[in-house]
Amino acid sequence: MGTSVARDSSGVHIVENVAPSWISPWRVDHNPILTIGSVEGDPEHELDRVTGAVRLANGALVIANSGRLELLFYDENGNLLRRTGSRGQGPGEFQSLEWIARFASDSVLVFDAVNQRVSYLDAEGRLGRSVRLVSSSEVPFPRPLGFFVDGSLLATQGIYRLGGEPPIRAERPDQPLFRVAADGQSATVLGSFPGAEYVIVPTGPRQAYERRGRPFGHKTAFAAASDRFYVADNESYEIRVYSSEGRLHSIIRLDQEPLDLTEEHFSAFKDSTIAAQVDDFGRLQMRELFRHMPPVREHLPAFAADIAVDAEQNLWVHQYPSAHDNAADWNVFGNDGRLLGTVRLPHGVDVLSIGTDYIIGLRRDEWHVEYVELFGLHKGNEPG
């Protein structure tokens, strides 16, 4: 039946994919064009808890260095141009840096969860305006996930409450989505969707419990771009695309065999999670948490619940690796919902943003030193 079949059902465009449609694959350079980060403590390249990075039209790279509550601006050769931001509640100051996004071609949008504020800065790091997000009983502490072409924001609620008794258990509560007006003063409900699956497990003596993400649990990823948003629930390989008003526009599906969730998968995840702790107490606590985790399932989720929309409105979906392959593979779907193909990224690189011919990623070495890296993206022929 070819690579995909498209049909309409009650006004919803459905695309069933079975194989890639591009003629020649896209590829990402194995070695980065540019690396920001230093193991020797160079103050111009030392990074601390990076939460995002974007590239502006002039080639400048902007990094959200949340550990120091600052934005770092580098030129296309990796030279530090300026730092902007500091701790505080005043204009241009931050209490947190949860994420950063490219806004238009030459400015950035930054979300400060503690101050409940979205700030817009130009390519020189100068503050243009700030918008405080109003909290209400219907939308407690709005937490933006992205923005639409008209400047309004896709958001979810920023706080969650645990109810009932806390025995060891697994749960998956719904996650509401809202559209917050560009001035931050009002919000409309877009819908409620399955959220992340988590477990309630003991963390120590005196009946202390903690909510933790379930290893290889089901989860929904969200993204906003232009005049639409994406809902990707990895319980099955289906991505739903909605208009910015909340109307279901299309459904993208991929026919694939589920991967077995093996002991090797779980052991590798457990070992890497424990090793990522910064001290012996953290590692001891994490081992205790894993001791109480519920049994894993027979199969991996359909994908890794990590999605991104590139500069040309292609949807990227992160794939789970096999037990013996740590490669970072991403399936790429075109604007029309067709599967273009699979792109392989260097091992250990977390995607921060994707442009027309580049990918910005975050890598951590064995000493937990962070590096923001720029990779070339080379595209083959378009689908026929």
N, C-alpha and C positions, 0 to 999 in steps of 0.2 A: 504494500500500500504506500510505498514511498517513504519519505522521512517523517512526514507528519500529515494529519488529517484535521481540517478545520470545519466547524459547523456552528450554526447559530441555534440557540435554544432559548425561547422566551426573551429575546433581546440581548442575550449574553453570548459573547463569542467564545467558543471552546476550542482549544487547540490540543490535540492528542499527539505527542511526539514519541517516535520510536527510534530515531537515529539522527545523527548530525546532518545539517544541510549545507555546510560550507564546502567549497571545492578544495581549498587548501587551508590547513590549520593556522590559527593565530599562535604566536609564541611570545614568551616573556624571556628577556635576557637572563642568563644564569647569574651573571655578575652585575651589581648595581652600577649605574652611571654616577651616582652621588651617594655618599654615606655621611650622615651627621651622627656623631657620638664618639666618645673617647673612653678607653679603659684606663688611661693615665690621668684623668681628671683635668683635661684642658677645659678651662672655664667657658670658652666660647662654644664648646661642643658637648658639654656634660648635660645629660638628659636625666630627668627625674619624674617618673610616672607620666609618660606621654599618653594623652587621651585622644589625640587626633592630629592630622597634618593635611594641609591642602596646598595646591600649587596655583598661583595666580597667573593671569594672562601674560604678565611681564617675565615669567619664569621664576619669580620669587617663591620660596618654600616657607610656609608659615607653620610652626609647630606649637601645639598647646602643651606646655611643660607644667603639668598641674601640680607637681610636687613643690614647685617654687612660685606657683600662681602667676605665671608670665607667659607671654607669647613671644616666640623667637622668630625673627625674620632673617632669612638667608638669601643671598643672590643665587643665580643659576650655577655658580661655581662653588657654592658651599661656604662663602664668606659671610660671617655674621654682620648683618646690617644694623639691627637694633633689637632691643628688648623693650617690651611694653607690658605694663600691668604690675600690680603689687597687691599685698593683702589689705583688704579694707572694704568699706561699703560705699565709698564715694565713686564719682564718675571715673571710668577706666580702671577701677580696682575690682578685685575678685575675692570671694571666699572659697570658691571651688571652680574648677574648669572641667565640666563633665564632657563636653564635646565641642568641636569646631567644625564649621562647614564653609565652603566657598559660596559666597553670596554675590550673584552677578559675576562679572569676570575679574573685577579688581578690588573686591572687598571680602571680609570674612564676618561670619556670624558666630558668636560664642555664647554658650549657655552656662550660667552660674547657678547651680542648684540651691546653694545656701542662701544667696541673695534673691533667689527666684527672679532672675533677670536675664534678658537676652540683650547682648551688646553687639553693635554693628561698627566695625572699624574699616578704614580705608587701607590702601596698599602701603601707606607709610606708617600704619599702626595708630593713626589718630582716631579718636572716638567720634563717630558720627552721631549716633543716638543710642539710647538705652530704653528698653521696654520692660517694665515690671509685670510679671504674670500674676493675675489676681487669682487667689485661692478661694474656693467655696466648698460647701458641703457636698455639692454634686461633683466637683472637680477639685479634690484636695491636692494642693501643691502640684500644679501641672508640670509634667516633665516632657519637654519636647523630644521628638524622635527624628524630626526633619521639617522641611518647609515646602510650601507650594509656590507656584509661580506668582501668585498675587501677594505673597509675603505672609499669609497666614501660616500657622504652625500645625503639624500633626503631633499630637501629644497623648500621653497616658497619665494616669494618676501617679504621684510621686511617693505615696506612702501606702503600706499594706498592713493590715491588722491580722494577727493570728487569733483565731477564735477557738473556744472549747478547750478540752483537756489536751495536754501535749504528749500522748504516747508516741512511740516510734511509728511513723506512718508515712505514706506517700500521698501527695495531693496535687491537683492541677486546677487552680482557680481560674476563672475567666479574667481577662484583662480588657478594660474599657479603652476605647480610643475617642479622642476629641479633636475638633478643629478649633484652635484658638485664634481669635482675630489678631491682625497684625499689630494692633495697639495693646494687646494683652489683656483687655478689659472684659472680654466675654468669650464663651466657648459653647459649641454645639456638639451634641453626641453623634458620633459616626457609627458606633456599634460596639458590641462586646464580643471578644474572641478568646479562644483557649490560650491561656498564658503558659508560663514555664512550669514544668513538673518539678516539684521539690519534695524534700523529705524533712521530717521533724525528727531530730536525733539528739541524744544526750551529749553534752559537752563537758561534763565533769560532775563533781559531787553536788549535793544540795538540790537535786532535781532541776539542774540547769539544762535548758534545751535550746537548740539553734535550728534555724531554717536554712537549709543548704540545697543548692541545685542538685537534682538527682543525676548521678553519672549516666550518660547516654539516655537521659530522659527525654520525653517529648517536649517540644518548645516551639513557640511561634516567633518568627522574625518579622519585623516591620520596616518599611522604607517608604519615603515620600520623594517624589520627583515631578516637576512640572505641575500638571493638574490632576495627578493620580497618586494613589498609595497602594502598596503591595502588602499582602498578608500571606506569609509562608509558614504553614503548620507542618512540621516534619513527621507527623504521624503517618502521612501519606505524601507521595510526590505530587502535590497540587499547590499551585500559587494562585491566589485570587487577586485580581486587580480591580480597584474601586476608583470611581471619580472622587475628586476632593469634596464632593457633597455626600459621599457615602453610598453611591449607587454602584452595584456590582456591574463591572464593565466586561471583564473577560476572565477566563479560567485557563491556566497553563498546566498541562499534565505531562509527565514523562513515564513511559512504561519501562520499568527496570526490575530486575530480580533483587530481592532484599539480601543484604549481606549478613552473614552470621555474626553475632556478637560473641566473640571468643574470650577465653580466659586471658589470652595474650592482649586483647584490647583493654580489658579491665586492669590487668597488671601494669601495662604501660601507662595508662591514665593515672592510676594510683601512685606509681613511682614518681611520675613527673609532678603531680600535685604536691606530694610530700617534699620533694626536692626543691620546689619553688618557695617553700617557707624560709624565712630569713634567719630563724634561730632554732635551737633544740626544742624549746617549749612549743613553738608552732608546729614543728614536725611531730612531736609526741601527741599533741592535740589532734592533728590531722589523722594520724594512725588510729586514734580512738574513734574518730568519726567514721572512718571506713569500716571499722569493726562492727558498727551498728547499721551499716547501710543495708537496705533491702536487696534481695537477689536481683541480678540483672536479667534482662529479657533474653529471648532466644535470638532476636534479630536487632541490628542497629536501626535507628530511625532512618527515614528515607534520605535525609541529607543532614548537614551539620547545623541547621537553623542559623546560618550566617549568610545574609544577602547584601548585595550592593547594586546601585544603579550608576552606570558610568556616564560620561559627559554626552554620549550619543543616545541615551535612554535605553541601552541594552541592560538586561537584568542578569546579574551574576549570582549563582547559587553554589555555596561551598559544599563539596562532597566529603563524605567520610572516607578515610583511607582504609585499605584492607589491613589485616593484622600484621602483614609483613612488608607493608609499603607506607612510608611516612610522607609521601608526596602530597602537596597541597593542590588538589585538582578543583577547578571551578567550572561548572557548566554555564554557558552563556546563551541567553535567549534574546532574540531580536525584538524590536518594537511590536512585531506582529504575533509574538508568542512562539515562533518557531525556534527549535533548538539549533543554534549555529554550530556548537561543538564544545569541546573541553579544552581549557587552558591550564597548563601545569605551572605552578609557581615554585620558586626555590623553597626547600624545606625550612620550616621554622619561621616563615614570614607571615605575619598577620596583616591583612589588607586594611589600609586606612582610607584610601580614596583611589579612584580609577579615572583617568582622563582619556583622551582620544588616542594617545600614543605612549602612555606611561601608566605605571602603577606605583603608588607610594605605600610602603609597608613598614611594619615595626618588627624588629628582631631582638631577641635577648640572648646573650651568651651564657656560658656556664657559671659566670660570676654575677648574673642578673644585670649586667650592664646593658642599657638600651641603645639601639641604633635605629634611626629613621633612614630608610633607603629608597632611592628612586631607581626604578627599573624601566627599561625601554619595552614597549608593547608593540609588536610587529604583526600586522594584520595581513592575512592572505586574501584570496579572491572572495568576493561576496557570493552568497548563495545564488544558484541559478533559478 
